[in-house]
């Protein structure tokens, strides 16, 4: 039984990070080894691993981009994935509310004097309107495209009969429809990387469609045990990973 694995990388990363809070020892994940622990259908083996991500582009932390680059190179060099499908990393400036003084309370000195807003907001461009709302201009960053790429590769592989079963690592409710379609053709396992409950739209019945579907939370001990070698493909595991 050929099993395809489809990974929403940012959803997995932030889900595990949320569970573990902080600490080293988990970010250098070997996705093929990890998925193998859950592919328990009779006669199953991991045939294809598709890793969907986006290149981080954070001018305030260029080392973050470098560390991610090392990891993607290690994934390919070790054969931990068969395909890295890249979306894009969007960055834009936006005004966001920093604070609002409750009605009837005295406004702090820093907010009464507009000239002190800049230092009070730690150097961010800031302003206060007549209602007491304090706005700072911040840079918003967001990964785009991974959920669509997961859905596309999953459905293409299912409908072209490249696989006999699928494992999807994500808790993104936007994947509800492609998962429902995939379940009519092959058994599908869903791994939730977050401590949050499964998104309601992702739920289903184990016997529907092709049957033998399952839903599980990603085990953090499995994550810690399924790590790439410290040095692979000419790159070393970053400190703190």
N, C-alpha and C positions, 0 to 999 in steps of 0.2 A: 504494500500500500504506500504510494508516494504522497508524502505530506508537504504542502507548501506553507511557509511561515511568512507572515506579513506584519511588519513592525512599524507602528507610529512612534518614531524615536523620541520626539519631544514629549508626547503624552506619557511614554514609559519613563523617561528621565525624571520628569517633574512628579509623576506619581510615586516613584520609589523615593525620591528626595523628600517628599512630603511625609512618607512613612518613617524614614530613618532620621529626619530632621537634619543631621549633619554627620560628619565623620568619614574617614577614608575606607577603602577596601571594597567598593562596589561598582565604581563607574567604568572599569575596564572590562565590561561584560562581553562574554562570548555568546552571541545570540543563538548559534547553532547548538551549542552544548546545552544552553538553557532550555530551548524548545524541546530538545530530545528527552528531557525529564518529564514532559507532559504528553508526548505523542505515544499514547498507550493503546491505540486501536490495534487489533490483531494484525500482526505482520507489517506494522507501520515503520517507516524510516523517513528521516528528514531529507527530502529531495531538492528543495529550493528554499532559500531564505532571501526575502526582499526587505531591505532596510530603507525606510522612507524618512528623510530628514531634510534639513536646510543648512547651508553654511552660515554660521554665526558671523555677523558683521557689526561688531561693537567697537567703535573708535575709541571709547573710553577704556577698553580692556582688550588690547590686541593679543595678549597672551591667551585669552579664551579661544580666539580663533585658531591659534597655533595648536593648542591642546586638542581641540576637536579634529583638526587636520591630522594630527598624530594618530588619533583613535580610528579615523576612517581608513587611514593607510594600513593600520594594524589589522583591522577587520578584513580587508581585502588580502593582505599578505598571508594571513593565517588561514584563509578559506572559511572564515566564520560567517560570511555572507556570500551570496551569489550575485547580488545586484544591489548597488546603492542608488536609489532614485532620489534626486534632489528637487525640492521645491525652492522657495526663496525666503529670505529674511527681510521683513519690512521694517523700516524705521522712519518715524515722523515726529515732529514737534507738536505738542498739544498743551493747552492750558488746563490745569487740574486744580480743584479746590484743595487748599491746604488746611484751612480751619474756618470755623464760623463761631463768633461769640454768641452765646445764648442771650435771648432778649432779657433786658433788665440787669445784665452784669456789666461790670466795668471793663473796658477794653484795655489790654496790657499796653504799657508805654510803647513797646516796639511796634505795635500795630497802629497806635494813634499817630505816630510820626511816619509818613510815607517814605521819608529819606532813609529810615532805618530798616525798611522792609528787606532790602537786598542783603544786608548782613544777617538779619534774623532768619532769612530763608537759605542761609548757607551758600550765597552766591548765585542762586537761581534768579532769573528775571521774575519779579513778583510785583503784584499790585493788590490794592484793597479797594473794593467798591463801596458805595454808600451804605449798603446793607451789612457791612462787616465781613463779607466773604473775602478770603485771601486766596489769590490765584498765583500759582507758579507755573512757568513754562517748563515742561519736562519732556524728555525724549521717550517716546513709547516704542517698544520693540516687540515684534510678533512674528512667529514662524507661519508661513502660508504654504498650503498645497499638500502637506503630508497626508491628510485624511483622504483627499481626492486620489492621491497616488496609491495609497493602500487599497482603496476601493477598486481602482482601475486594474491593478495587477491581480488582485484577488479574482475579479470577475473574468478577466481575460484567461487566466490560467484554468479556472473552473470550466468555462464554456468551451475552451479549446481542448479540454480533457488532458491537460498537462499534469494534473494532480488528481489524487483520489480522496484527499482530505485536506483540511486547512486549519491552521492555528493563527489567530489574529491577536496581537498584543496591543490593546488600547481600551480605553473606556470612554471613547468619544461617541456621543449619541448620533453624530452625523453619519456614522457608518451603519445605521439601522437598516436602511433599504438594501445596500449591497450584501450585508450579512444575511438578510432574509432571503434574498435571491440565491445566494450561494448555498444555503441550507436545503434548498429544494433539489440540489444536484449531488452534494457531497456532505459527509459529516464535517462539522465545524466546531472547533474549540475556541473559546474566548477567554483570554487571560487579562484580568483587571489589575493594572499595576498600582492603582490608587487605594488608599484606605477608605475612600468613599464607597457607598454601595454601587452595584452595577447600575449604569444609566438605564432607566426604565425601558427606553426604546430598544435597547440591545437584548432584552430578555426574550425568551421563547420557550418552546417545549422540546425536550430531548428527542422525542419520537417524530417530530414534524418532518415533512419532506423526506430527505434521504435517511434521517434518523441518526442515532448515536452522537448527538451533539452534547456539548458540556460547557459549563461556565465555572471558572475558578479564579480565585485571587492569586496573584503571583506571590510565591513564597520567598521571603527575603533571604532565607538561608540558602535557597537554590541560587539566588542572584549572587550571593557572596562566594559560593563554591564554584560557580561557572564563570571564571575570569580567564582572560587571555594570559599567555606567558608574560612576565614582566618586560621582556624585550622580544620584539617580533618585527620582521620586515624592516629592520634597521632603525626602528624607533623604540623608545623606552616608555614605560608607563609614567605619566606625569606624577609629580609629587602630590600627595593628597588624594590620589585616585584609588 
